Amino acid sequence: MKIKSVIAAGGLGTRLFGFRDNDKTKMMLEVNGIPMIIRQIDQLISWGLDDFVIITNPDFKDLMKKVVKDRFPDMNFEYAIQETPQGISHALLQAKQFLNNVDTTVFVLGDNFFEENPLEGIEIDTENFKKGCSIFTFNVDNPSDFGVAVLNNEGKVISIEEKPKKPKSNKAIVGLYIYDNTVIQKIETLKPSSRGEYEITDLNNLYINNNSCKNIEINGWWIDAGTPERIEELESKLP
């Protein structure tokens, strides 16, 4: 069974421009002295993953390749370019050429970090993960700030609400997803949202409508390191 890990690392992270003199992509920002992209790859390797596609942007592809090659000289990484930022599903679509013969895709947003391995004990290399998708959720006190998963009594995802004013659950959806081999085909049917982006929620809803979206709750902390405050919080938690 072939599993590919795709890292969304194309966003510039405008909220981080100027933070620690950053004038590049946020994935080059150092977190306790180590570039964020390297920390992300280290995290995925620690989860047992070893086959990677990195989605980057045209301005920083060469820099990204150099930084990754210097840290992992003996590993082979594949790269895809997201020419313009058109949403998270659009980022994943750029990896199309590398996913042709892949059974399962693990898709992670490059600035999402976890205290514990979310894949621990779920055996993604089994038939159970060859069909449908899995989202990962984290119980929060402020669900109105997030995309929120609503589950039925059996734990199946029945809907996703984007930043609801009256949340039906407190399960925030984190930046980690597992998809079967129909994911690219599904993305290609999506239309841009009102903000002009191909939304990850719209992709997940296609699986929900097929009754094939599972939820996995994560343990430990989760940090979406997209702001200076979140990066400092992440640094305070890392060993």
N, C-alpha and C positions, 0 to 999 in steps of 0.2 A: 504494500500500500504506500503510495507516494504522498508525502505531506510537504507543503511549501509554506514558508513563513514570509509574509509581505509586511514591510515596515513603511508606514506613511510618514515620510520625512521631507515632504516637499514644501510645507508651509513655512513662510518666512518668520512668522511670529512677531507681528508688528508691535504687540504689547511689550516686547522685550528689546526693541531697538533702543540703543543707548544704555541699557542695563549692563554694567561692567564693560562699558565701551563697545558693546556688541554692535557691529555694523554688517553682520552676515545673517545667515539662517540661524534660527534658534537652536538647531540641532548641533551647531558647533559651540554653543555656550558650554563653558566648563561647569560641571557640578562636582564640587569638592575636587577640582583639579583634573577632571576627566570629561571630555566632550560628551554631550548628551547622547549622540548617536552611538558612541562606544558603550556607554552605560546600558543603552537599550539592547544592543547586540549581546553584551555580557548577560543581561537578564534573560534573554531568550535562550541562550546557550545553557544557562543554569536550569532551564525548564526541560532540557533534553532536545531542543530543536537545533537543526544544523544545516538547513537549506534555505537560503535567504534571497529575497528580492527587495531592493531598497528603492522606494519611489522618491525621487528628488526633483529639484527644479533646475532649469537650464543654467542659471547663473552660478550655481554652486556644485554642479555635478563633479567637476574635476577636483575641487577641494574635498568633497565628500569621499571620492574614491581614494584620494591620497591618504586622508586621515584613517580611513578604514583599513587600507592596505598596510599602512605602517603598523597598525595594532594587530592585524590578523594576516600576516604575510603568507601563511600557508593555506588560507581558506579562499574559496571561490565565491564571490558575490556577484549577483546579477543586478543591473540597474535599469530603471525605466524613468522617463522624464514626464513630469506633469507640466506641460508648457504654460498653462494658465490655471489659477486656482478655481476650480468649478465644483468643489465639494468633495466629501470623503469617498462616496461611491465612485466618483470620477477618478479619484486617485487610484483606487483599486483597479479600475478598468485599464489603467496604463500598464498593468502587469499581465495583460491578456496573453501576450506571446509566450510567457513563461508558465502559464497555467494549463496548457493544452492537455497534458497527460497526467494532471495532478488530481488525486482523489479528494484531498482535503486541504483547504487553505486556512491557515491561521493568520488573521489580519490584526495588526496592532498599530495604534497611533503612537508615533515615536516619542511623544512626551508623557506617556502614561506609565507609571511605575507602581510596583506592588510589593508589599512586605513578604507575602507568601506566594508560592507557585500556584496560580489559579488552575493549572492543568493537573495538579497532583491528584492521582487516583481516578482520573476520568477516562484514561485509555483511548485517546483520540485515534489510535491506529486500529480501531475495530470497526466492524460493519455498522455499529450504532451511529457513527459519525460520518458515514458515507452518504447519508441522506439528510437533508434539512440544514438548519443552521443552529448555532448556539450563541446566545448573548450572555454576558456576565454582568451581574448587578451587585450593588453595594448599598446597604441600608444607611440612609442619611437623614439628618434632622431637617433639611431644607429642600425637599424634593421639587419644589417649584422652580428651583434653579437648574434643573436637569431634565433630560429625557428620562421618563419613568416607565417601567414595565408594569403592566397589570396582568396578574396571573389568575387562572381558574383554580378550583379546589385540588386539581391533580398536579398543579405546578407548571402547567403549560402556559406559554405566553399568549394572551388573547388580544392585547393591544399595547401600543406604545404611545404615550402622551408626551408632547414636547413642552417642557416648562409649564405644566398645568397650574392654573390659579387655584383649583381645588383638587389636589392629587388624590388618586384612588389607591395609591400605595406609596411607600417611601423607598422603593427600590430604584436607585439611580443606575442608569446604564453606563458602564465604563467603556474605555476605548480599546476593547479586545473582543474579537468575534471569530467564530469558526464557521466556515462555509463548505458546502458540498461542491461537486463539479458543475453545478448549474449556475454558479454565481455570476459568471461573466455574461451568460445568456440573459439572466435576469436584469443585470445592470443595463444592458443594451435596450431594454424595453422602457427604461425610466424616462420621464420628462423632467425638465428643470422645475424647481420649486419657485415660489413667488419671489424668492431672493436670488434666483438665477443659478441655483446649485443643484447638483445631483446628490440628493440627501441619503445618508446611510439609513435613516428611519424608513424612507420609502422602499429601500431594498429589503430591510428586515420585514416590512409589512407584507411583501410578496410571499415570504416564507410563512408568516403568521396566517395569511389568507389560505395557505395550503395546509394549515394545522401542523407545520413542521418546524416550529421555532421553539427550542428548549431554553430554559433559564438555568444558569449555574451561579450560585451565590459565592462571593469571594470572602476569604477570611483575612484578618490583618488589615493594615492601612492600604489606601489607594490614593495616589496623588497624580493629578493632571497638571504637569509642571509648565503651564502656559503663561504664568505671570511671575514677576520678581518675587512676590510673597510666597508663591507655591514652590519656586526653586529653593528658596531659603528654608522652607519647611521640609522639603525633600532632603536637603543637606543635613538638617538637624536629625533626621531619622536614619540616615545611612551610617553604617559602621565606619 
